[in-house]
Amino acid sequence: MPEENKAQTLISVESMINNTNSRLETLTKEIKEHKSMLNSILENSDEYQQLQEEVQKQSKLRNIAKQKVLTKPSASKAMEDIKDLQIQIKEAKTALSDYLAQFVNLSGTNQIEGPDGVLRQIVYTAKLVKNKN
């Protein structure tokens, strides 16, 4: 692709990114407004408020009971095991992502056949975040 076409394509893609990001921000603001209106409607409902208070009381009782159960050694051990497994899963996902990127670069294809004979496609997900600077 000639450099001029690359530059035009880059400008076009950048414009689409900015337009889409702006649309996402607008939609996010709109949904917040609608959620606020809905919350206001719920707050003005006596029936809903009475039930909400009862739910909060029951939630407090449930949380107290849960905390009692979680102090048992078997529950503490299970929670610790869950945290360890979550860390391992996160590390394995990161490693898999790195291996898949390497595979795509080396093979030139975005498909890989698993040991079960199933052909899988390698996909990437990108998102736009503000710089922390």
KOLDREN-957122 format. One record per atom (N, C-alpha, C): atom name; x, y, z. Coordinates in steps of 0.02 Angstrom, whole numbers, plus 32768, in hexadecimal, padded with zeros to 4 digits. Each point is the difference from the previous one (the first is absolute). Layout:
BEGIN
[site "CA" [X Y Z]]
...
//
This chain:
BEGIN
[site "N" [802B 7FC5 8000]]
[site "CA" [7FD5 803B 8000]]
[site "C" [802D 803E 8000]]
[site "N" [7FF5 802D 7FD1]]
[site "CA" [8028 803E 7FFE]]
[site "C" [7FF7 8028 8040]]
[site "N" [8034 8028 800F]]
[site "CA" [8000 8027 803D]]
[site "C" [7FC6 8031 8003]]
[site "N" [7FEE 801E 7FC8]]
[site "CA" [7FC8 802F 7FFE]]
[site "C" [7FBF 7FDF 8014]]
[site "N" [7FF5 7FC2 7FE6]]
[site "CA" [7FC3 7FDB 8012]]
[site "C" [8001 7FED 804A]]
[site "N" [803B 7FED 8019]]
[site "CA" [8005 7FEE 8047]]
[site "C" [7FEE 803C 802B]]
[site "N" [8019 803B 7FED]]
[site "CA" [7FF3 803C 8026]]
[site "C" [7FB5 8011 7FFF]]
[site "N" [7FE1 7FFB 7FC5]]
[site "CA" [7FB8 800D 7FFB]]
[site "C" [7FD8 7FCE 802A]]
[site "N" [8014 7FC1 7FFB]]
[site "CA" [7FDE 7FCC 8027]]
[site "C" [8008 800C 804A]]
[site "N" [803C 8013 8015]]
[site "CA" [800D 800E 8046]]
[site "C" [7FD5 803A 8019]]
[site "N" [7FFC 8035 7FD9]]
[site "CA" [7FD7 803A 8012]]
[site "C" [7FB7 7FEC 8005]]
[site "N" [7FE9 7FD8 7FD0]]
[site "CA" [7FBB 7FE9 8000]]
[site "C" [7FF1 7FD5 803D]]
[site "N" [802D 7FD1 800F]]
[site "CA" [7FF6 7FD5 803A]]
[site "C" [8002 8028 8041]]
[site "N" [802D 8030 8004]]
[site "CA" [8004 802A 803C]]
[site "C" [7FBF 8028 8009]]
[site "N" [7FE5 8019 7FC9]]
[site "CA" [7FC1 8024 8003]]
[site "C" [7FC7 7FD2 8017]]
[site "N" [7FFE 7FC3 7FE7]]
[site "CA" [7FCD 7FD0 8015]]
[site "C" [8007 7FEF 804A]]
[site "N" [803E 7FF9 8017]]
[site "CA" [800C 7FF2 8047]]
[site "C" [7FE5 8039 802A]]
[site "N" [8011 803E 7FEE]]
[site "CA" [7FEA 803A 8027]]
[site "C" [7FB4 8008 7FFF]]
[site "N" [7FE2 7FF6 7FC5]]
[site "CA" [7FB7 8005 7FFB]]
[site "C" [7FDD 7FCA 802A]]
[site "N" [8019 7FC4 7FFC]]
[site "CA" [7FE2 7FC9 8026]]
[site "C" [800A 800A 804B]]
[site "N" [803B 8016 8013]]
[site "CA" [800D 800D 8047]]
[site "C" [7FD2 8037 801A]]
[site "N" [7FF6 8034 7FD8]]
[site "CA" [7FD3 8036 8013]]
[site "C" [7FB9 7FE6 8007]]
[site "N" [7FEA 7FD5 7FD3]]
[site "CA" [7FBD 7FE2 8003]]
[site "C" [7FF9 7FD6 803F]]
[site "N" [8033 7FDA 8012]]
[site "CA" [7FFF 7FD8 803D]]
[site "C" [7FF9 802D 803E]]
[site "N" [8023 8037 8001]]
[site "CA" [7FFB 802F 8038]]
[site "C" [7FBA 801D 8005]]
[site "N" [7FE3 8011 7FC7]]
[site "CA" [7FBC 801B 7FFF]]
[site "C" [7FCE 7FCC 8018]]
[site "N" [8006 7FC3 7FE8]]
[site "CA" [7FD3 7FCB 8015]]
[site "C" [8006 7FF2 804B]]
[site "N" [803E 8002 8019]]
[site "CA" [800C 7FF5 8047]]
[site "C" [7FDE 8036 802A]]
[site "N" [8004 803E 7FEA]]
[site "CA" [7FDF 8037 8023]]
[site "C" [7FB4 7FF7 7FFF]]
[site "N" [7FE6 7FEB 7FC6]]
[site "CA" [7FB7 7FF6 7FF9]]
[site "C" [7FE8 7FC9 802F]]
[site "N" [8025 7FC9 8003]]
[site "CA" [7FEA 7FC9 802A]]
[site "C" [8003 8014 804A]]
[site "N" [8031 8029 8012]]
[site "CA" [8003 8018 8045]]
[site "C" [7FC4 802B 8011]]
[site "N" [7FEB 802A 7FD1]]
[site "CA" [7FC5 802A 800A]]
[site "C" [7FC1 7FD6 8009]]
[site "N" [7FF9 7FCD 7FD6]]
[site "CA" [7FC5 7FD4 8004]]
[site "C" [8000 7FD8 8042]]
[site "N" [803B 7FE9 8013]]
[site "CA" [8004 7FDC 8040]]
[site "C" [7FEF 802D 803A]]
[site "N" [8015 803F 7FFC]]
[site "CA" [7FF0 8030 8034]]
[site "C" [7FB5 800C 8004]]
[site "N" [7FDF 8006 7FC6]]
[site "CA" [7FB8 8009 7FFF]]
[site "C" [7FDD 7FC4 801E]]
[site "N" [8017 7FC4 7FEE]]
[site "CA" [7FE2 7FC3 801A]]
[site "C" [8009 7FFC 804C]]
[site "N" [803C 8011 8018]]
[site "CA" [800C 7FFF 8048]]
[site "C" [7FD2 8031 8024]]
[site "N" [7FF5 803A 7FE1]]
[site "CA" [7FD3 8032 801D]]
[site "C" [7FB9 7FE4 8005]]
[site "N" [7FEA 7FDF 7FCC]]
[site "CA" [7FBD 7FE2 8000]]
[site "C" [7FFA 7FCC 8038]]
[site "N" [8034 7FD6 8007]]
[site "CA" [7FFF 7FCD 8035]]
[site "C" [8001 801F 8045]]
[site "N" [8026 8036 8008]]
[site "CA" [8005 8021 8041]]
[site "C" [7FBD 801F 8014]]
[site "N" [7FD7 8011 7FD0]]
[site "CA" [7FC0 801F 800F]]
[site "C" [7FC7 7FCD 8009]]
[site "N" [8010 7FC0 7FFD]]
[site "CA" [7FCE 7FCC 8009]]
[site "C" [8003 7FE7 8048]]
[site "N" [7FC9 800B 8025]]
[site "CA" [7FFE 7FEA 8046]]
[site "C" [8006 7FB4 8006]]
[site "N" [7FDC 7FDC 7FD5]]
[site "CA" [8003 7FB7 8002]]
[site "C" [8048 7FE7 7FF5]]
[site "N" [8020 801C 7FCE]]
[site "CA" [8045 7FEC 7FF1]]
[site "C" [802E 8010 803B]]
[site "N" [7FF9 803B 801D]]
[site "CA" [802B 8015 8037]]
[site "C" [7FF8 7FD2 803D]]
[site "N" [7FC2 7FED 800F]]
[site "CA" [7FF4 7FD3 8039]]
[site "C" [8022 7FBC 7FF4]]
[site "N" [7FF7 7FE6 7FC5]]
[site "CA" [8020 7FC0 7FF0]]
[site "C" [804C 8006 7FFF]]
[site "N" [8018 8037 7FE9]]
[site "CA" [8049 800C 7FFE]]
[site "C" [801D 8000 8046]]
[site "N" [7FDD 801F 802F]]
[site "CA" [8017 8001 8046]]
[site "C" [8002 7FB9 801C]]
[site "N" [7FCD 7FD8 7FF1]]
[site "CA" [7FFF 7FBB 8018]]
[site "C" [8039 7FD8 7FE1]]
[site "N" [800C 800B 7FC1]]
[site "CA" [8038 7FDD 7FDE]]
[site "C" [8042 8012 8021]]
[site "N" [800A 8040 8011]]
[site "CA" [803E 8015 8020]]
[site "C" [8009 7FDF 8044]]
[site "N" [7FCA 7FFB 8026]]
[site "CA" [8003 7FDF 8041]]
[site "C" [8014 7FB7 7FF7]]
[site "N" [7FDF 7FDE 7FD1]]
[site "CA" [800F 7FBA 7FF4]]
[site "C" [8048 7FF7 7FE5]]
[site "N" [8016 802E 7FD8]]
[site "CA" [8045 7FFD 7FE6]]
[site "C" [8033 8005 8038]]
[site "N" [7FF2 802C 8030]]
[site "CA" [802E 8007 8039]]
[site "C" [8003 7FBE 8027]]
[site "N" [7FC6 7FE2 800C]]
[site "CA" [7FFE 7FC0 8024]]
[site "C" [8025 7FCA 7FD9]]
[site "N" [7FF5 7FFF 7FBE]]
[site "CA" [8023 7FCF 7FD6]]
[site "C" [804B 800A 8002]]
[site "N" [8016 803E 7FFE]]
[site "CA" [8048 800E 8001]]
[site "C" [801F 7FEC 8043]]
[site "N" [7FDC 800B 8036]]
[site "CA" [8019 7FEB 8042]]
[site "C" [8008 7FB4 8001]]
[site "N" [7FCD 7FDC 7FE8]]
[site "CA" [8004 7FB7 7FFE]]
[site "C" [8039 7FE9 7FD2]]
[site "N" [8008 8022 7FC8]]
[site "CA" [8036 7FEE 7FD1]]
[site "C" [8044 8009 8021]]
[site "N" [800A 8037 8023]]
[site "CA" [8040 800D 8021]]
[site "C" [800F 7FCB 8034]]
[site "N" [7FCD 7FE9 8025]]
[site "CA" [8009 7FCB 8031]]
[site "C" [8019 7FC0 7FDE]]
[site "N" [7FDF 7FEF 7FC8]]
[site "CA" [8013 7FC3 7FDC]]
[site "C" [8047 8007 7FE3]]
[site "N" [8010 803B 7FE7]]
[site "CA" [8042 8009 7FE0]]
[site "C" [803A 7FFF 8032]]
[site "N" [7FF2 8005 8040]]
[site "CA" [8036 7FFC 8031]]
[site "C" [8015 7FB8 800E]]
[site "N" [7FD9 7FD0 7FE8]]
[site "CA" [8012 7FBA 8009]]
[site "C" [803E 7FF1 7FD6]]
[site "N" [802C 7FD4 801B]]
[site "CA" [803E 7FF0 7FDC]]
[site "C" [7FF5 7FE5 7FB9]]
[site "N" [7FCC 7FD7 7FF7]]
[site "CA" [7FF5 7FE4 7FBD]]
[site "C" [7FEC 8036 7FCE]]
[site "N" [7FDA 8032 8017]]
[site "CA" [7FEC 8037 7FD4]]
[site "C" [803B 802D 7FF0]]
[site "N" [802A 800D 8033]]
[site "CA" [803C 8029 7FF5]]
[site "C" [802E 7FDF 7FCD]]
[site "N" [8007 7FBF 8006]]
[site "CA" [802B 7FDA 7FD2]]
[site "C" [7FE3 8004 7FB9]]
[site "N" [7FBE 7FF8 7FFA]]
[site "CA" [7FE0 8003 7FBE]]
[site "C" [8009 8044 7FE1]]
[site "N" [7FF8 8035 8028]]
[site "CA" [8009 8045 7FE6]]
[site "C" [8048 800B 7FE9]]
[site "N" [802F 7FE7 8026]]
[site "CA" [8047 8006 7FEE]]
[site "C" [800D 7FDB 7FBF]]
[site "N" [7FE4 7FC3 7FF9]]
[site "CA" [8009 7FD9 7FC3]]
[site "C" [7FE2 8024 7FC4]]
[site "N" [7FC6 801F 800A]]
[site "CA" [7FDF 8024 7FC9]]
[site "C" [802D 803A 7FE9]]
[site "N" [801B 8026 8030]]
[site "CA" [802C 8038 7FEE]]
[site "C" [803D 7FE8 7FDA]]
[site "N" [801E 7FC9 8017]]
[site "CA" [803B 7FE4 7FDE]]
[site "C" [7FEE 7FEA 7FB9]]
[site "N" [7FC7 7FDF 7FF8]]
[site "CA" [7FEB 7FEA 7FBE]]
[site "C" [7FF1 803B 7FD2]]
[site "N" [7FE2 8035 801B]]
[site "CA" [7FF2 803B 7FD7]]
[site "C" [8041 8020 7FE7]]
[site "N" [8033 8002 802B]]
[site "CA" [8041 801A 7FEC]]
[site "C" [801E 7FD5 7FC8]]
[site "N" [7FFB 7FBD 8009]]
[site "CA" [801B 7FD3 7FCD]]
[site "C" [7FDB 8008 7FBE]]
[site "N" [7FBE 8009 8003]]
[site "CA" [7FD9 8009 7FC3]]
[site "C" [8015 8040 7FDD]]
[site "N" [8009 8036 8026]]
[site "CA" [8015 8040 7FE2]]
[site "C" [8044 7FF9 7FDF]]
[site "N" [802F 7FDF 8022]]
[site "CA" [8043 7FF6 7FE4]]
[site "C" [7FFD 7FD4 7FC1]]
[site "N" [7FD6 7FCC 8001]]
[site "CA" [7FFA 7FD3 7FC7]]
[site "C" [7FE1 8025 7FC4]]
[site "N" [7FCF 802B 800D]]
[site "CA" [7FE1 8027 7FCA]]
[site "C" [8033 8030 7FE0]]
[site "N" [8029 801F 802A]]
[site "CA" [8034 802D 7FE6]]
[site "C" [8032 7FDA 7FD6]]
[site "N" [8016 7FC6 8019]]
[site "CA" [802F 7FD7 7FDB]]
[site "C" [7FE2 7FE8 7FBE]]
[site "N" [7FC1 7FEA 8002]]
[site "CA" [7FDF 7FE9 7FC3]]
[site "C" [7FFC 8039 7FCD]]
[site "N" [7FEF 803B 8017]]
[site "CA" [7FFD 8039 7FD3]]
[site "C" [8043 800D 7FDE]]
[site "N" [8036 7FFC 8028]]
[site "CA" [8043 800A 7FE5]]
[site "C" [8012 7FC9 7FCE]]
[site "N" [7FEF 7FC2 8010]]
[site "CA" [800F 7FC8 7FD3]]
[site "C" [7FD8 8006 7FBF]]
[site "N" [7FC2 8015 8006]]
[site "CA" [7FD6 8008 7FC4]]
[site "C" [801C 8037 7FD2]]
[site "N" [8016 8036 801E]]
[site "CA" [801E 8037 7FD8]]
[site "C" [803F 7FE7 7FDC]]
[site "N" [8029 7FD9 8024]]
[site "CA" [803B 7FE4 7FE1]]
[site "C" [7FEE 7FD1 7FC7]]
[site "N" [7FCD 7FD7 800C]]
[site "CA" [7FEA 7FD0 7FCD]]
[site "C" [7FEA 8023 7FC1]]
[site "N" [7FD8 8036 8008]]
[site "CA" [7FE8 8026 7FC6]]
[site "C" [803B 801E 7FDB]]
[site "N" [8030 801C 8025]]
[site "CA" [803A 801F 7FDF]]
[site "C" [802A 7FCC 7FDB]]
[site "N" [8009 7FC6 801E]]
[site "CA" [802A 7FCD 7FE1]]
[site "C" [7FDD 7FDB 7FC7]]
[site "N" [7FBF 7FF2 8009]]
[site "CA" [7FDD 7FD7 7FCF]]
[site "C" [7FDE 8029 7FC9]]
[site "N" [7FF0 803F 8010]]
[site "CA" [7FDE 802A 7FCF]]
[site "C" [7FB5 7FF0 7FFB]]
[site "N" [7FE7 7FD8 802D]]
[site "CA" [7FB9 7FEF 8000]]
[site "C" [7FE2 800E 8044]]
[site "N" [7FBE 800C 8001]]
[site "CA" [7FDF 800D 8040]]
[site "C" [7FD3 7FC5 8014]]
[site "N" [8012 7FC5 7FE8]]
[site "CA" [7FDB 7FC4 8012]]
[site "C" [8031 7FCB 801A]]
[site "N" [7FE8 7FD9 802F]]
[site "CA" [8029 7FCA 801C]]
[site "C" [7FD3 7FC4 800F]]
[site "N" [801A 7FC6 7FF2]]
[site "CA" [7FDA 7FC3 800D]]
[site "C" [8014 7FE5 8044]]
[site "N" [7FCF 7FF4 802A]]
[site "CA" [800C 7FE7 8043]]
[site "C" [800C 7FB5 7FFF]]
[site "N" [8016 7FE5 8038]]
[site "CA" [800C 7FB7 8005]]
[site "C" [7FC1 7FD7 7FF5]]
[site "N" [7FC6 8020 8007]]
[site "CA" [7FC0 7FDE 7FF5]]
[site "C" [7FEA 8002 7FB7]]
[site "N" [802A 801F 7FD5]]
[site "CA" [7FF2 8003 7FB9]]
[site "C" [7FD3 803A 7FEC]]
[site "N" [7FEC 8029 8031]]
[site "CA" [7FD5 8039 7FF1]]
[site "C" [802B 803B 7FEB]]
[site "N" [7FEC 801F 7FC9]]
[site "CA" [8023 803B 7FE7]]
[site "C" [7FE5 803D 8025]]
[site "N" [802D 8026 801F]]
[site "CA" [7FEE 803B 8026]]
[site "C" [801F 803E 7FE0]]
[site "N" [7FDB 8037 8004]]
[site "CA" [8018 803F 7FE4]]
[site "C" [801D 802A 8039]]
[site "N" [8037 8021 7FF2]]
[site "CA" [8021 802C 8031]]
[site "C" [7FE4 8046 7FF4]]
[site "N" [7FE2 801D 8034]]
[site "CA" [7FE3 8043 7FFB]]
[site "C" [801F 802D 8034]]
[site "N" [8001 803F 7FF1]]
[site "CA" [801C 8032 802D]]
[site "C" [7FC9 8031 8014]]
[site "N" [8004 8019 803D]]
[site "CA" [7FD2 8032 8017]]
[site "C" [8029 803C 8016]]
[site "N" [7FF0 803A 7FE4]]
[site "CA" [8023 803D 8012]]
[site "C" [7FCE 8031 801D]]
[site "N" [8016 802B 802C]]
[site "CA" [7FD5 8034 801B]]
[site "C" [8028 803F 8008]]
[site "N" [7FDD 8038 8006]]
[site "CA" [801F 8041 8004]]
[site "C" [7FFB 8019 8047]]
[site "N" [803A 8010 801F]]
[site "CA" [8001 801B 8044]]
[site "C" [802A 803F 8000]]
[site "N" [7FEF 802D 802F]]
[site "CA" [8025 803E 8006]]
[site "C" [8044 7FF3 801E]]
[site "N" [8032 8028 7FEB]]
[site "CA" [8042 7FFC 801F]]
[site "C" [7FFC 8017 8048]]
[site "N" [802A 7FE5 802A]]
[site "CA" [8000 8013 8046]]
[site "C" [8027 8040 800C]]
[site "N" [8022 8019 7FCD]]
[site "CA" [8028 803D 8007]]
[site "C" [7FD5 803D 800D]]
//
